[in-house]
Amino acid sequence: MPKHDPLRVGIIGIDHRHIYGQLAGMQSVGCTCAGWWTDGDPGAIGDGFRKRFPDIPWVSERARLLEDDSIALILIAAVPSERARFAIEAMRHGKDVMLDKPGCTTLEQLAEIRRAAAETGRIWSVDFSERFEVEAVTKADALVRAGAIGTVVQTVGLGPHRLNRATRAGWFFERQRYGGILCDIASHQVDQFLHFTGSTDAEIVASAVGNFANPGDPGLEDFGEILLRSPLGQGYIRVDWYTPDALPTWGDGRLTILGTEGYIELRKYVDVAGRPGINHLFLVNRDRCEHIDANGAGLPYFASLAADIRDRTETAMPQAHAFKVTELALRAQAMARRLGHHAGGE
């Protein structure tokens, strides 16, 4: 790609730690940050942001970022229920946007986002960090495309997370504000299912959410599952907030990709009682049964998004894919059977 002036980004909302990866990813491909604004006191996340990015100025009014013509991209990690309005506002000011997941929390919001994107021609991209910020997924993608496991038949995506109750803001326990566990966490696994099976749509065969371990928090869903099916593949998703304290990281995230001639398992963040470090990939096919250290495989999303912003292309992620992932997660959330302490109602 020819040399260009660095893209400038602005930040609206730092209510979730994923803003660290969003900004670091764009900085890694040469982008500069004009400043950040957030609604209210971001607490510990704000302290962490200032520590990691001490040279980025805080601005008192988000209008300063929206009206700055030198800013091409707005990064958004606000409270999930507020992300849609900030994204729409940014797009109508001529900015492309990259959001933390979930990109929105209701189907009504998604319809408004679709309308704004169509009318403005702006990019609405969701940083599905469990794919875009994991080098093991980059390596798996290359292996699948090279035919290492034949035709993909199924994905099994597991997304366990640590609750970290003491560090959570109040909105984290309010279902209307975080959107529900399938809308939130499971959007990662829906993204991976569509991507690896090559599907553009899917049927939600069944879904469920529950609160089994936190009866004192009626707004929290601590377990969720989805069964997906498309003409190109099947998928199962399980997400939860049960990561035990002894695990040395926030969650043992895994992805299994089953093909007609083999399978790949990713242990993204930890290999329990096994090899140290992250980005573990296991490949089994006719000729190979091996562990692959996927560190160094790269994270192409950020460079591709920067190129898309300059060239008005869709190489990082098709716009239709971002919308479809969000729609399916929201539909699974809406139809989910309620279990545990949630059985029979809120």
Helices and strands as residue ranges (DSSP letters): E 8-14, H 18-27, E 32-37, H 43-52, H 63-66, E 71-77, G 80-82, H 83-92, E 96-100, H 107-120, E 124-127, H 129-132, H 135-145, E 152-160, G 165-167, G 170-173, H 175-178, H 181-184, H 186-197, E 203-211, E 223-230, E 233-240, E 254-259, E 262-267, E 280-285, E 289-293, H 300-311, H 319-335, E 337-340
